[in-house]
């Protein structure tokens, strides 16, 4: 305490004391190596960590019942790591390359000039649209002579504009340079020469507008005055174009992809062949993936070649993925004028957080944008606009959609506005393209992933792991050296846990050698890598429970051999929790049999088996306080169905109760089961069926009888009534 005359010393270092480098502090905080990060770093128990992995993995690594690892825990609770098979083939990609072009009609660009009449006739053969809408647009065009057609990119706006002018019967249709300034629009058009050129139409596609360069109505009126009575102008713009008091706008809605494909096929094949092609399963799959109309047109060309025997069925089957790969390459090959670096960062973030909350995706994309800017130009201070981002424009560029869905949190489900790619394969293709096709982005991407791994939100850490899993499937040596191994050797538990999840998900999507990596780490000298391997065994072990348990037995023996007098309690707990996860997996019966078969392989293995079994017995349905114990429900179903190995559960219970090192723990778990049975009749019946199987000797009878007669109720309440009822099911002591 100080008096007014005794002021405390000024804060900060003394003049001769070296000052801390603020940049070093910031870097340590970003890397999670500052004192504050270490203080709040605690190991998450394996069961809760698996739940987070289940809840937050992307849909391309979905957790469910139909997958290579099986599905769910014992009893069907879907808490096990499983996945679908979309990952491997999509990540590795295709070799084919197709160009999206239509013979006789170039894609929109900056060139200007007259459109050949043959091109217009060709387009007219497969132009598809709602005729009522087209009639309305023609009426407006005849009346106003100018029309602004707005819609998303690659929805057929250009074709629609050309067809509207074609249907007017104009003698000449010209395209204007897309770089034309709105203020120069009138200068680019001219009235027709009524003697030689009685009517003329102009199309300006994809007019670029900005807040400081909008398209204004006076500019269109000036162009209309120049066109005269026989001239017409159509301007196509994006939905987000900046328009100022423009009354000549009309929204363009694209026709159905199936209708466009059918129209194209009818111009290239006969009606019967077209009908057969449309019935192909690969065609149905293509149409279900919301492809752009330019891709539909290119697909029609390929199908026509397929019907003529020029290309095989594999080319048809791969075309959908090839077109997606081309789109992704196009995104990242565009210059900054077309797609800003910030938008490219958003695309990468959306690939990592596909199906996650939009606000979170945007938040982490800005972090990546700053890191990419530093790589791009370190001398330039990274700047992130605070406002002005158009969500709809961002998602349209990414061919993504918004939707509302509950997000799992530690408190329960919370509704969130989320974003995802329309094509679920896009995230995998995009991450592969960025990692392999643009290695200059790797330093920023690695720094971003490290920041995500240090985030306090389980969703963010899980998506960092899933992203690295894709990179590992693409380029295992680089992903291991640059990301996974640094996480695995980190002194922070949360970093090591991200390494666990990355290896688990990498194995899930078919990355080779993950079990070999874990075996090496588990047998190696580094205790941190051993920790990672043990955790991962519990997650991928259900695919090979016997091998996983053998590795865990070897690890626990080494643990006791290394320092028997000062056992590493943290590693011992990890080993037991790995056994716990293996037991509560689709191959739990096999794991249970392995535990019983090796229970007498020495003290280390016996203690591992019993503590792992007891850990599994603590888990309840839906993790509710009074939920049905999963192992008890497992035993009840096994008895009802006559499943083999049903007696393994009573055997391990008797062993745990009799072993002095686990007796106290086993009695505590059993007491908890009794308290649950006091509130749930199903649990009481299941426990009543199990208890008699736990009594084979007088000592076992005395132990259980004493527990049921003396156990207190919760919070100091009298003993639960169910204890007395369960006491009656114990065999009479002989």
Helices and strands as residue ranges (DSSP letters): H 22-31, H 35-39, H 46-56, G 59-61, G 74-76, H 86-92, E 113-114, H 117-126, H 131-144, E 146-150, H 157-167, E 172-176, G 182-184, H 185-188, E 200-204, E 215-216, H 217-227, E 231-237, E 243-244, E 249-251, H 257-268, H 271-278, H 281-287, H 293-307, H 313-333, H 341-352, H 358-376, H 391-397, E 400-407, E 414-421, H 426-437, G 439-441, H 442-453, H 458-474, H 476-479, I 480-484, H 485-488, H 493-508, H 514-523, H 527-540, G 541-543, H 545-562, H 569-583, H 588-597, H 603-617, G 621-623, H 630-641, H 647-658, H 663-677, H 681-691, G 692-694, H 698-710, G 714-716, H 721-727
